[in-house]
Amino acid sequence: MTHLAEQAGIRITTDNPNHHLWNNHGTWFLHYTVHPTPFTKERIRRSLGTKDLETARSRRDAFFSHFVRKQVAA
């Protein structure tokens, strides 16, 4: 895998505080796309285990903060 494919590219729209969040029948999910190779992509959806929007935002922010730190350390 190339160095380019391993780098995180997180796009956050400041106009939308619910970016990367998806409500599925009352439960909030985190959804994002990863590119395991330069030619493929995979959509990831994982439950945040909450029906509360503020908790979902907090968990999303914690996930991406951890994700970015992990990428920087690699």
Phi and psi in degrees as a GROMACS rama.xvg file:
@    title "Ramachandran Plot"
@    xaxis  label "Phi"
@    yaxis  label "Psi"
@TYPE xy
-77.2518  161.229  THR-2
-60.2626  -37.3897  HIS-3
-61.0049  -41.3241  LEU-4
-70.0726  -21.8588  ALA-5
-86.1287  -13.699  GLU-6
-78.8535  142.056  GLN-7
-81.4714  139.231  ALA-8
-133.035  91.176  GLY-9
-98.7808  120.471  ILE-10
-104.156  123.288  ARG-11
-123.428  126.096  ILE-12
-92.2098  113.555  THR-13
-68.7527  -21.7831  THR-14
-73.0735  -15.8457  ASP-15
-123.757  98.8106  ASN-16
-67.4461  -11.1766  PRO-17
-102.856  19.1943  ASN-18
-59.2054  136.795  HIS-19
74.2941  6.03432  HIS-20
-108.085  144.04  LEU-21
-141.126  127.521  TRP-22
-96.1155  116.899  ASN-23
-114.871  98.9607  ASN-24
54.6082  40.9302  HIS-25
97.1257  -15.9898  GLY-26
-102.939  133.029  THR-27
-84.8622  136.963  TRP-28
-121.857  152.124  PHE-29
-97.0568  130.356  LEU-30
-131.867  137.297  HIS-31
-157.23  168.666  TYR-32
-118.964  135.267  THR-33
-115.417  155.445  VAL-34
-120.731  90.4745  HIS-35
-62.9089  -28.8851  PRO-36
-137.048  167.188  THR-37
-63.6185  -14.8077  PRO-38
-111.624  -1.36322  PHE-39
-130.317  159.561  THR-40
-143.338  157.129  LYS-41
-139.843  128.711  GLU-42
-88.1009  126.877  ARG-43
-110.072  131.21  ILE-44
-130.85  125.843  ARG-45
-136.213  140.26  ARG-46
-68.397  138.768  SER-47
-92.098  -2.51119  LEU-48
66.3625  31.4855  GLY-49
-147.95  153.727  THR-50
-104.492  -2.998  LYS-51
-93.525  124.931  ASP-52
-64.451  -42.5642  LEU-53
-63.3153  -39.6641  GLU-54
-65.7645  -40.4788  THR-55
-61.6952  -44.0247  ALA-56
-61.3981  -42.5871  ARG-57
-63.362  -43.64  SER-58
-67.9565  -37.3001  ARG-59
-60.7833  -48.1799  ARG-60
-62.1597  -40.1483  ASP-61
-65.3503  -40.6488  ALA-62
-61.4146  -49.9872  PHE-63
-69.38  -32.7105  PHE-64
-62.5386  -45.0219  SER-65
-64.7529  -42.2434  HIS-66
-60.9184  -44.4258  PHE-67
-67.3407  -43.2554  VAL-68
-61.2845  -38.8766  ARG-69
-65.2152  -39.8987  LYS-70
-67.4592  -39.5612  GLN-71
-67.2918  -37.5366  VAL-72
-71.8988  -23.7293  ALA-73
